[in-house]
Amino acid sequence: MNTFDEIYAKIKEYPTIIIHRHISPDPDAIGSQAGLARAIKLAFPDKKVLCAGGDVGDLGWINTMDDVKDGDYQGALAITVDTADTPRVSDQRFKTADFVIKMDHHPNVDPYGVMNYVDENKPAASEIIADFILTEKLPLTAEVAYPIFAGIVGDTGRFMYPETSAHTFEIAAQLSKTGIDTNEICRNVSEVSLQEARLQNAVLNLMHVDPSGAAYATISQKQLKELGVTTEQANVTVSTPGRIKGIKAWNVFVELADGTYRVHYRSKGPVINQLAQNHNGGGHALASGAKAKDQAEVKQIFDELIAVTKQYRSDHD
């Protein structure tokens, strides 16, 4: 793994820096991207610093994307944040940059950067960006801290998930000292529309809970259309089953327009990222994603989740 000093040296070297994040962005993707971009721009006002990627959906309160031209990549440095593998980078033009740096906290199954800084023990890529800014003494203003704090809040589930550490709280305190409105950020991260709230309720009504403590719900395209919710907005349901006592691990299957399924894995203990890897996916030990081509694969995925959950209960109960 490369060091912060090596990454900083590359940043100083290039006049144009284009920062990418993953498709279907969450607060950590947008927050780490925006925080790094703003800090670099403040430290080097003469550099062109751009944020690349597609639509951010309802996360525009954290940051919006720049209009990046093909020519901007000529002789440029591209930095990807919060993106485990090449296919998930939003805007594949990053490959045309002169040099690529990967900064991430997912398992490093695809070290696609010429330089790679990956710390799987961090709960959020935004925490890595905060560490980088503090280590290299880049400006940490309220403008920089706001998106980074949003990213940390998002990926730690408001400091609830087990990867959250004492260091996470130390970083949060440093960010808070800049004067950002942390209450506003937490409200924005947790806020949902009325339609999204109704979809969350529908997921609870659809939930099937196995005696092992494994659970699943399937959201169809018809249900999304009836509620006026997009496929991307369906992500608000992913954590919903975790509120139910007795559920140890769960899948949320979201039907896509082509009839395939986006598969969300979440867990309170059983390790599920190996399961996701079996279905064209991956991620963290307790939070992963995958794909299913049809209902037969959906059933197979849930059967595998039941088996892992049963084994976990046998080992721990």
C-alpha positions in Angstrom: 0.0 0.0 0.0 1.2 3.5 -0.9 1.6 6.2 1.7 -0.2 9.5 2.1 3.1 11.3 1.4 3.4 9.5 -1.9 -0.1 10.5 -2.9 0.4 14.1 -1.8 3.5 14.3 -3.9 1.5 13.2 -7.0 -1.2 15.7 -6.2 1.5 18.5 -6.2 2.9 17.2 -9.5 -0.3 17.5 -11.6 -2.1 20.7 -12.7 -5.4 18.9 -13.3 -6.9 16.5 -10.8 -10.2 14.7 -11.5 -11.8 12.9 -8.6 -14.2 10.0 -9.3 -16.5 7.9 -7.0 -18.7 4.9 -7.5 -21.9 4.6 -9.5 -25.2 4.7 -7.5 -23.5 7.0 -5.0 -24.2 7.1 -1.3 -23.2 9.9 1.2 -19.7 8.4 1.6 -19.0 8.3 -2.1 -20.1 12.0 -2.6 -18.7 13.1 0.7 -15.2 11.7 0.3 -15.1 13.0 -3.3 -16.2 16.5 -2.4 -14.1 16.8 0.7 -10.9 15.8 -1.1 -11.6 18.0 -4.0 -12.3 21.1 -1.9 -9.3 20.6 0.3 -7.0 20.2 -2.7 -8.5 23.3 -4.4 -8.0 25.4 -1.2 -4.4 24.2 -0.9 -3.6 24.7 -4.6 -5.9 27.5 -6.0 -4.1 27.4 -9.4 -4.9 23.7 -10.0 -8.0 22.6 -11.9 -9.8 20.2 -9.5 -13.0 18.5 -10.9 -15.5 16.0 -9.5 -16.7 13.5 -12.1 -19.6 11.1 -12.2 -23.2 10.7 -13.1 -26.4 11.9 -11.4 -26.2 12.2 -7.6 -29.9 11.8 -7.1 -31.1 13.4 -3.9 -27.6 13.9 -2.5 -27.1 17.2 -4.2 -27.1 18.8 -0.7 -23.6 17.2 -0.2 -22.2 18.1 -3.6 -22.9 18.2 -7.4 -20.7 17.1 -10.3 -18.6 19.2 -12.6 -18.9 19.2 -16.4 -15.8 17.2 -17.2 -14.6 17.3 -20.8 -12.7 14.5 -22.6 -9.8 16.9 -23.0 -9.5 17.5 -19.2 -8.0 14.0 -18.8 -5.0 14.8 -21.0 -2.0 14.9 -18.7 -4.3 14.7 -15.6 -4.3 12.9 -12.3 -7.4 10.8 -11.6 -8.2 9.8 -8.0 -11.0 7.4 -7.3 -12.6 7.2 -3.8 -14.8 4.7 -2.2 -14.8 2.4 -5.3 -13.7 -1.2 -4.9 -13.4 -2.3 -8.5 -13.1 -0.8 -12.0 -16.6 -1.5 -13.3 -18.1 0.5 -10.4 -16.2 3.7 -11.1 -18.7 6.3 -12.3 -17.3 7.6 -15.6 -14.9 5.2 -17.1 -12.9 8.0 -18.7 -10.7 7.9 -15.5 -8.7 5.2 -17.4 -7.6 7.9 -19.9 -5.9 10.0 -17.3 -2.1 10.1 -17.1 -2.0 8.6 -13.6 -4.6 6.9 -11.4 -4.7 6.7 -7.6 -7.2 4.6 -5.7 -8.3 5.5 -2.1 -10.8 3.1 -0.6 -11.9 1.1 2.4 -13.4 -2.0 0.7 -11.5 -5.3 0.3 -8.8 -4.6 -2.3 -9.9 -7.3 -4.8 -9.1 -5.0 -7.8 -6.0 -2.8 -7.1 -6.6 -0.9 -10.4 -4.7 2.3 -9.3 -1.0 2.9 -10.2 -1.0 3.9 -6.5 -3.4 2.3 -4.0 -4.3 3.4 -0.5 -6.8 0.9 0.9 -7.6 0.5 4.6 -10.3 -2.1 5.1 -10.5 -1.3 8.8 -11.9 2.1 8.2 -15.7 2.4 8.4 -15.8 5.0 5.6 -13.7 6.3 2.8 -14.5 9.8 4.2 -12.5 8.9 7.3 -9.5 8.1 5.1 -9.8 11.4 3.3 -10.0 13.2 6.7 -6.8 11.4 7.8 -5.1 12.3 4.6 -6.1 16.0 4.9 -4.9 16.1 8.6 -1.7 14.2 7.9 -0.7 16.3 4.9 -1.9 19.5 6.6 -4.3 20.5 3.9 -6.9 23.1 4.8 -9.8 21.8 6.9 -12.5 24.4 6.7 -16.2 24.0 7.3 -16.6 23.8 3.5 -14.2 20.8 3.5 -15.5 19.2 6.7 -19.2 19.3 5.8 -19.2 16.6 3.1 -16.7 14.4 4.9 -18.8 14.4 8.1 -21.8 13.5 5.9 -19.9 10.6 4.4 -18.8 9.3 7.8 -22.4 9.6 9.2 -23.7 7.7 6.2 -21.4 4.8 6.1 -21.3 4.3 9.9 -25.1 4.3 10.2 -24.8 7.4 12.4 -21.9 5.7 14.3 -23.8 2.5 14.9 -21.9 0.0 12.8 -19.1 -2.1 14.3 -16.3 -0.7 12.2 -16.8 2.7 14.0 -13.8 3.2 16.3 -12.5 5.7 18.8 -10.6 7.2 16.0 -13.8 7.7 14.0 -15.1 9.8 16.9 -11.9 11.8 17.1 -12.1 12.6 13.4 -15.8 13.6 13.9 -14.8 15.9 16.7 -12.1 17.6 14.5 -14.7 18.1 11.7 -17.3 19.4 14.1 -14.8 22.0 15.4 -14.9 23.7 12.0 -18.4 25.0 12.8 -20.4 22.7 10.6 -24.1 22.0 11.5 -23.8 18.4 12.5 -27.5 18.2 13.4 -28.4 19.3 9.9 -26.2 16.7 8.3 -27.6 13.9 10.4 -31.1 15.0 9.6 -30.3 15.1 5.9 -28.7 11.7 5.9 -31.7 10.0 7.6 -34.5 12.0 5.9 -36.6 10.2 3.4 -39.5 11.2 1.2 -43.1 10.1 1.9 -42.9 7.7 -1.0 -39.6 6.2 0.3 -41.1 5.8 3.8 -44.1 4.0 2.3 -41.6 1.7 0.4 -39.8 1.0 3.7 -43.2 0.1 5.2 -43.9 -2.2 2.2 -40.6 -4.0 2.8 -41.5 -4.8 6.3 -44.9 -6.1 5.1 -43.1 -8.2 2.5 -40.4 -9.5 4.8 -40.0 -13.2 5.1 -38.1 -14.3 8.2 -36.6 -17.8 8.5 -36.3 -19.4 11.9 -32.5 -19.1 11.6 -32.8 -15.3 11.8 -32.1 -14.8 8.0 -34.7 -12.6 6.3 -35.4 -11.3 2.8 -37.8 -9.0 0.9 -38.2 -8.6 -2.9 -39.2 -5.2 -4.4 -40.7 -5.4 -7.8 -40.7 -2.8 -10.6 -44.5 -2.7 -10.3 -44.3 -1.7 -6.6 -41.7 0.9 -7.3 -43.8 2.5 -10.0 -47.0 2.3 -7.9 -45.2 4.2 -5.1 -43.4 6.6 -7.5 -40.0 5.5 -6.3 -37.0 5.0 -8.5 -34.7 2.0 -8.4 -32.0 4.1 -6.9 -34.3 5.5 -4.2 -35.1 1.8 -3.2 -31.7 1.9 -1.5 -33.4 3.5 1.5 -34.9 0.1 2.3 -31.6 -1.7 2.7 -31.2 -1.1 6.4 -34.9 -1.3 7.3 -34.9 -5.1 8.3 -32.0 -4.5 10.7 -34.4 -2.7 13.0 -36.3 -6.0 13.7 -35.3 -7.9 16.8 -34.2 -11.4 16.0 -33.1 -10.8 12.4 -29.3 -11.6 12.1 -28.8 -11.2 8.3 -30.9 -10.2 5.4 -31.3 -9.7 1.7 -33.2 -7.0 -0.1 -33.8 -7.9 -3.8 -34.7 -5.0 -6.0 -36.0 -5.9 -9.5 -34.4 -3.9 -12.3 -36.0 -2.8 -15.6 -34.5 -5.8 -17.4 -35.9 -8.3 -15.0 -32.7 -9.0 -13.1 -32.2 -8.1 -9.5 -29.9 -5.9 -7.5 -29.0 -7.8 -4.3 -28.3 -6.1 -1.0 -26.7 -8.1 1.8 -26.6 -6.9 5.4 -25.7 -8.6 8.6 -25.4 -8.2 12.4 -22.8 -10.9 12.7 -22.7 -13.6 10.0 -20.0 -12.8 7.4 -21.7 -12.3 4.0 -19.2 -10.8 1.6 -18.0 -14.3 0.5 -21.6 -15.1 -0.4 -21.9 -11.9 -2.5 -18.7 -12.8 -4.4 -20.4 -16.0 -5.6 -23.0 -13.8 -7.3 -20.9 -11.2 -9.2 -20.6 -9.0 -6.2 -18.6 -8.3 -3.0 -18.1 -5.7 -0.3 -17.6 -5.6 3.4 -18.0 -8.5 5.9 -21.4 -7.2 7.1 -22.5 -5.1 4.1 -22.2 -6.3 0.5 -24.0 -6.2 -2.9 -24.4 -8.6 -5.7 -26.6 -9.4 -8.8 -29.2 -12.1 -9.5 -30.3 -13.0 -13.0 -33.7 -14.5 -12.1 -35.9 -15.8 -9.3 -34.0 -19.1 -9.2 -30.8 -17.3 -8.3 -32.7 -15.2 -5.8 -33.8 -18.4 -4.0 -30.3 -19.8 -4.2 -28.9 -16.6 -2.6 -31.3 -16.7 0.3 -30.7 -20.4 0.8 -27.0 -19.6 1.1 -27.8 -16.8 3.6 -29.9 -19.2 5.7 -27.0 -21.7 5.9 -24.5 -19.0 6.9 -26.8 -17.6 9.5 -27.6 -21.1 11.0 -23.8 -21.7 11.3 -23.3 -18.4 13.0 -26.1 -19.1 15.5 -24.7 -22.5 16.1 -21.2 -21.0 16.8 -22.5 -18.1 19.0 -25.7 -19.1 20.8 
